[in-house]
Amino acid sequence: MTGSDDSGMTIQAFDILGADRPGRWLVTCDHATNIVPDWIGGGSLGISAADMERHIALDVGAAGLTRDLARRLDAPAILSRFSRLVIDPNRGEDDPTLLMKLYDGTVIPANRHAGPEETERRLDRLYRPYHAAYAALAARRPDTAICAIHSFTPQLAGRPPRPWHVAVLYSHRDDRLARAMIDRLRAEPDLCVGDNQPYLGHLEGDSIDRHALTPGRPNLLIELRNDLIGTEAAQAHWAARLAPMLQEVLGASGL
């Protein structure tokens, strides 16, 4: 979906796939791309092309996994169309990490001196349209369940390696689907499964808080280690593996 700002530039804040698919799941990808709109630094944040391909700019492999998983679930999907370094849609509007100035050792020059006015511009043109579309898609049926797809880097600079292949994140406010999915994944003998790792699964105002916890929708957030989903074939493999598990867990939940 596109819109126009007051200078006439085209803005595309999100992609929606399969809006008419009948499945209960809504599959989301907050960090789908590394796109920087041309009205920000001519399309550059001032960091290297190599850094823009890293986890600091997008969730590597998550978009392809989201598309294939949604297709297998016969469910709609929404994916962001702007880099998390432009503004992070998986943060509340008052979160101090909404607009990152330093991430995993990389200074973000275009953000370094960005103040409230610039933050508001990015909120209005990207973040708020994304969340408005997300809310509308989630409301398409009264029993929507949300599956958020993310990926994590195998190792942050100066930190120990992360052993998990896949992880499920959740809030203490609603862990019903998440704990069942963790148990299902741990039944697979080849997987090291994280339980709210490598991050805790709840931030006030984040996407799940806003679109699932507050309105009371069943939810979970799946994190894949990004070296395991770096190719289309790998993304398809994980989508094929996860889709029946998600259906099984949701069906057994009674939610």
C-alpha positions as CSV (number, residue, x, y, z in Angstrom):
1,M,0.0,0.0,0.0
2,T,1.3,3.4,-0.8
3,G,0.6,7.0,0.2
4,S,2.1,10.4,-0.6
5,D,3.7,13.0,1.7
6,D,3.3,16.7,1.2
7,S,6.2,16.9,-1.2
8,G,4.6,14.3,-3.5
9,M,7.1,11.6,-2.9
10,T,5.8,8.0,-2.9
11,I,5.9,6.2,0.4
12,Q,5.3,2.5,0.8
13,A,5.2,1.5,4.4
14,F,4.1,-2.1,4.2
15,D,3.2,-5.1,2.0
16,I,0.1,-7.2,2.6
17,L,-0.1,-10.7,1.2
18,G,-3.2,-12.8,0.9
19,A,-5.6,-10.3,2.6
20,D,-8.5,-12.6,1.5
21,R,-7.0,-15.8,2.8
22,P,-9.4,-17.4,5.3
23,G,-7.0,-18.8,7.9
24,R,-7.1,-17.7,11.6
25,W,-3.4,-16.8,11.7
26,L,-2.0,-13.4,10.8
27,V,1.7,-13.7,10.1
28,T,3.7,-10.6,10.7
29,C,7.2,-9.4,9.9
30,D,8.2,-6.1,11.6
31,H,11.8,-6.2,10.3
32,A,11.3,-7.5,6.8
33,T,13.6,-5.2,4.8
34,N,16.5,-2.8,4.8
35,I,14.8,-0.1,2.6
36,V,15.6,3.5,3.4
37,P,13.1,6.0,1.8
38,D,14.7,8.5,-0.5
39,W,13.5,11.4,1.7
40,I,16.0,10.2,4.4
41,G,19.5,11.1,3.3
42,G,18.7,10.4,-0.3
43,G,18.0,6.8,0.6
44,S,21.1,6.3,2.9
45,L,21.6,6.3,6.6
46,G,25.3,6.9,6.1
47,I,26.5,3.4,7.0
48,S,28.1,0.9,4.7
49,A,26.3,-1.5,2.3
50,A,27.7,-4.4,4.3
51,D,26.2,-3.0,7.5
52,M,22.8,-2.5,5.7
53,E,22.8,-6.3,5.0
54,R,23.4,-7.1,8.7
55,H,20.8,-7.9,11.4
56,I,21.1,-4.3,12.6
57,A,19.1,-3.1,9.5
58,L,16.6,-6.0,9.0
59,D,15.8,-9.5,10.3
60,V,17.8,-11.6,7.8
61,G,15.7,-14.3,6.2
62,A,12.5,-13.4,8.0
63,A,10.6,-11.9,5.1
64,G,11.0,-15.0,2.9
65,L,10.0,-17.2,5.8
66,T,7.0,-15.1,6.5
67,R,5.7,-15.2,2.9
68,D,6.1,-19.0,2.7
69,L,4.7,-19.7,6.1
70,A,1.6,-17.5,5.5
71,R,1.0,-19.3,2.2
72,R,1.2,-22.7,3.9
73,L,-1.2,-21.5,6.6
74,D,-3.6,-20.0,4.0
75,A,-3.3,-16.9,6.1
76,P,-2.6,-13.2,5.4
77,A,0.7,-11.6,6.2
78,I,1.9,-8.0,6.7
79,L,5.6,-7.0,6.2
80,S,7.2,-3.7,6.8
81,R,8.8,-1.8,3.9
82,F,11.3,0.2,5.8
83,S,14.5,-0.6,7.8
84,R,14.3,-1.0,11.5
85,L,17.1,1.6,11.5
86,V,14.8,4.2,9.9
87,I,12.3,3.7,12.7
88,D,11.6,0.4,14.6
89,P,8.0,-0.7,14.2
90,N,8.4,-3.2,17.0
91,R,8.9,-0.5,19.6
92,G,6.4,1.8,21.3
93,E,6.3,5.4,20.2
94,D,8.0,6.4,23.5
95,D,10.6,3.7,23.6
96,P,14.2,5.1,23.7
97,T,15.3,2.5,21.1
98,L,12.6,3.6,18.6
99,L,15.3,5.4,16.5
100,M,18.7,3.8,17.1
101,K,21.8,5.9,17.0
102,L,24.2,3.1,17.8
103,Y,23.6,-0.6,17.2
104,D,25.9,-3.5,17.8
105,G,29.0,-1.3,17.4
106,T,27.8,0.7,14.4
107,V,27.0,4.4,14.6
108,I,24.0,5.4,12.5
109,P,25.0,8.9,11.1
110,A,21.5,9.8,9.8
111,N,20.1,9.2,13.2
112,R,22.8,10.7,15.3
113,H,21.3,14.1,15.5
114,A,17.7,13.2,14.7
115,G,15.5,15.0,17.2
116,P,11.8,14.9,18.0
117,E,10.7,16.6,14.7
118,E,12.5,14.0,12.6
119,T,11.2,11.2,14.7
120,E,7.7,12.5,14.3
121,R,8.2,12.7,10.5
122,R,9.2,9.1,10.4
123,L,6.3,8.0,12.7
124,D,3.8,9.8,10.5
125,R,5.1,8.5,7.2
126,L,6.0,5.0,8.0
127,Y,5.4,3.7,11.5
128,R,1.8,4.8,11.9
129,P,0.6,3.7,8.5
130,Y,2.2,0.3,9.1
131,H,0.4,-0.1,12.4
132,A,-2.9,1.1,11.1
133,A,-2.8,-1.6,8.4
134,Y,-1.7,-4.2,10.9
135,A,-4.7,-3.3,13.1
136,A,-7.1,-3.5,10.3
137,L,-5.8,-6.9,9.1
138,A,-5.9,-8.3,12.6
139,A,-9.5,-7.2,13.0
140,R,-10.6,-9.0,9.8
141,R,-12.1,-11.8,11.9
142,P,-12.9,-12.0,15.7
143,D,-10.7,-15.0,16.4
144,T,-7.4,-13.9,14.8
145,A,-4.2,-15.4,16.2
146,I,-1.0,-13.6,15.6
147,C,2.4,-15.2,14.7
148,A,5.2,-12.7,14.6
149,I,8.3,-13.8,12.7
150,H,11.8,-12.5,13.6
151,S,15.4,-13.7,13.2
152,F,18.4,-13.2,15.4
153,T,22.1,-13.1,14.7
154,P,24.2,-16.1,15.8
155,Q,26.5,-13.8,17.8
156,L,26.6,-10.1,18.8
157,A,30.0,-8.3,18.9
158,G,31.9,-9.3,22.0
159,R,29.2,-11.7,23.2
160,P,29.1,-15.5,23.4
161,P,27.6,-17.5,20.5
162,R,23.9,-18.2,20.7
163,P,23.2,-21.9,20.6
164,W,19.4,-21.8,19.8
165,H,18.1,-22.8,16.4
166,V,14.7,-21.5,17.1
167,A,13.1,-19.6,20.0
168,V,9.6,-18.6,21.1
169,L,9.1,-15.3,22.8
170,Y,6.1,-14.3,24.8
171,S,4.7,-12.0,27.5
172,H,3.8,-13.1,31.0
173,R,0.4,-11.6,30.2
174,D,-0.4,-14.4,27.7
175,D,1.9,-17.4,27.3
176,R,-0.7,-20.0,26.3
177,L,0.3,-20.6,22.7
178,A,3.9,-19.9,23.2
179,R,4.5,-22.5,25.9
180,A,2.6,-25.1,23.9
181,M,4.8,-24.2,20.8
182,I,8.0,-24.5,22.9
183,D,6.9,-28.0,24.0
184,R,6.1,-29.0,20.5
185,L,9.5,-27.7,19.1
186,R,11.4,-29.4,22.0
187,A,9.8,-32.7,20.9
188,E,12.1,-32.4,17.8
189,P,15.4,-34.1,18.7
190,D,17.6,-32.0,16.4
191,L,16.5,-28.6,17.8
192,C,17.9,-26.4,20.5
193,V,14.9,-24.3,21.4
194,G,15.0,-21.0,23.3
195,D,12.3,-20.0,25.8
196,N,12.2,-16.2,25.8
197,Q,15.7,-16.2,24.4
198,P,17.9,-14.5,23.2
199,Y,15.5,-11.7,24.3
200,L,12.6,-11.4,26.7
201,G,9.3,-11.4,24.7
202,H,7.6,-8.3,26.0
203,L,8.1,-4.6,25.7
204,E,5.4,-2.1,26.6
205,G,4.0,-0.8,23.3
206,D,5.7,-3.3,21.0
207,S,3.7,-4.9,18.2
208,I,2.5,-7.9,20.1
209,D,1.6,-5.8,23.1
210,R,-0.4,-3.4,20.8
211,H,-2.1,-5.8,18.5
212,A,-2.4,-9.0,20.5
213,L,-2.1,-8.6,24.2
214,T,-4.2,-5.4,24.5
215,P,-7.1,-6.7,22.4
216,G,-6.8,-10.2,23.8
217,R,-5.7,-12.1,20.7
218,P,-3.8,-15.4,21.0
219,N,-0.2,-14.9,20.0
220,L,3.4,-16.0,19.8
221,L,6.6,-14.7,18.4
222,I,9.1,-17.0,16.7
223,E,12.8,-16.2,16.4
224,L,14.9,-18.2,13.9
225,R,18.7,-18.0,14.0
226,N,19.4,-16.1,10.8
227,D,22.2,-18.4,9.5
228,L,19.6,-21.1,9.3
229,I,17.3,-19.1,7.0
230,G,19.7,-17.3,4.7
231,T,18.4,-18.9,1.4
232,E,15.0,-19.4,-0.2
233,A,15.4,-23.1,0.2
234,A,16.1,-22.8,3.9
235,Q,13.2,-20.5,4.4
236,A,10.9,-22.9,2.6
237,H,12.2,-25.8,4.7
238,W,11.4,-23.9,8.0
239,A,8.1,-22.8,6.7
240,A,7.1,-26.4,5.9
241,R,8.3,-27.5,9.3
242,L,6.6,-24.8,11.3
243,A,3.2,-24.5,9.6
244,P,1.8,-27.9,10.8
245,M,3.2,-27.3,14.3
246,L,1.4,-23.9,14.4
247,Q,-1.9,-25.4,13.2
248,E,-1.6,-28.3,15.7
249,V,-0.8,-26.0,18.7
250,L,-3.6,-23.6,17.8
251,G,-6.1,-26.4,17.3
252,A,-5.3,-28.1,20.5
253,S,-5.4,-24.8,22.5
254,G,-9.1,-24.4,22.4
255,L,-8.5,-20.6,22.0
